[in-house]
Amino acid sequence: MHVLSSSVADTDIRIRTATSADGDTIVELASLVDLHVPSEAVSAALAPMRFALTATDDGPLSHRENHFLIAEDRESRPVGAIVCGPPNWIAKPGRAPGLVRRRLVHRLSTVHALAVRPDHRGRGIGRALLQQAEKTFHEAGYAALTLRHERELTRFYERLGYTSSSRLSLTLPTGELLTLVDRGWKHAFKVLSSSVSTTTVQGLPTLTGVLSD
């Protein structure tokens, strides 16, 4: 476990990496997020997070290709968390050639959950968790961080430097355009590497150069 510096306005809040013992905490906090699935399906939807926490690694991320951070108050009570890892679409057949998928896992990550307890919202905890994750992924050589969000959170993410759109769009080394859409969600991305740029393709903000390095 590593305690990390943060820019939370509330100085009683600290951010640390999660450990394998934090499975219940991560699942409890992530369940605060509306996953757009029936209540009986929430447990199954969050099960991969608990499994990913069992991985150990000496790499730059907390758990191999996944990264878990927890925000705690002065009594060490968990009040927020962020869960990041490979985008789910990467593993789906037909999305990208196998070699490209294996490279993308180490260049592109996504925020699967960003949650703060209701009684601790408005204190900058979510922003601090996100910015700490961005810092880690930037230092690890990732090209961009992506996420899905509710439409009412568009301004929140745009103020933090994210480009928000109805679809996630990126160009592959093959020249193909990959676009993703999820009904009821908006997609957003933030560039983390100077080798990556944003252009407009078919009217969509599009990531280019994700695999340039």
Stockholm file with secondary structure:
# STOCKHOLM 1.0

chainA/1-213         MHVLSSSVADTDIRIRTATSADGDTIVELASLVDLHVPSEAVSAALAPMRFALTATDDGPLSHRENHFLIAEDRESRPVGAIVCGPPNWIAKPGRAPGLVRRRLVHRLSTVHALAVRPDHRGRGIGRALLQQAEKTFHEAGYAALTLRHERELTRFYERLGYTSSSRLSLTLPTGELLTLVDRGWKHAFKVLSSSVSTTTVQGLPTLTGVLSD
#=GR chainA/1-213 SS CCEECCCCSSTTCEEEECCGGGHHHHHHHHTTSCCSSCGGGHHHHHHHHHHHTTCCCSSSSTBTTBEEEEEECTTCCEEEEEEEESCGGGGSTTSSCHHHHHHHTTTEEEEEEEEECGGGTTSSHHHHHHHHHHHHHHHTTCSEEEEEECGGGHHHHHHTTCEEESSEEEECTTSCEEEECCTTCEEEEEECSTTCEEEEETTEEEEECTTCC
#=GC SS_cons         CCEECCCCSSTTCEEEECCGGGHHHHHHHHTTSCCSSCGGGHHHHHHHHHHHTTCCCSSSSTBTTBEEEEEECTTCCEEEEEEEESCGGGGSTTSSCHHHHHHHTTTEEEEEEEEECGGGTTSSHHHHHHHHHHHHHHHTTCSEEEEEECGGGHHHHHHTTCEEESSEEEECTTSCEEEECCTTCEEEEEECSTTCEEEEETTEEEEECTTCC
//
